[in-house]
Amino acid sequence: MADDHPITISPNPNRVRVNFAGRTVANTTHALSLKEATYPPVQYIPREDVDMSLLTRTQHTTHCPYKGDASYYSINVDGRVAENAIWTYEQPFPGVTQISGYMAFYPNRVDAIEQSPA
């Protein structure tokens, strides 16, 4: 990992909930908080705590030189769609392997990402 682009990953002690179109899409007490360089922290949620029945995998992919290749999912709830609202690193680079099997949500593509004491 580059010294000029530090990444730290730590367990989030809070409960993290993601809501969209009146549904809880994710609810976990096992989120990881990833802090990358000067960006705001991103909450990575274990896949088993995400309602996969509301998600559709898309063809969209991106590449991060620090984390690897990301796959994307859209959320579909009662006709409301959030395109490519979720990303996941299924085979992240060494150094960030903790986020394998976790999913992250774009805050501006869901209704709320809430944190409360677990």
Helices and strands as residue ranges (DSSP letters): E 7-11, E 14-20, E 23-28, E 32-36, E 42-46, G 47-49, G 52-54, E 55-64, E 68-77, E 80-88, G 97-99, E 102-105, G 107-109, E 112-117
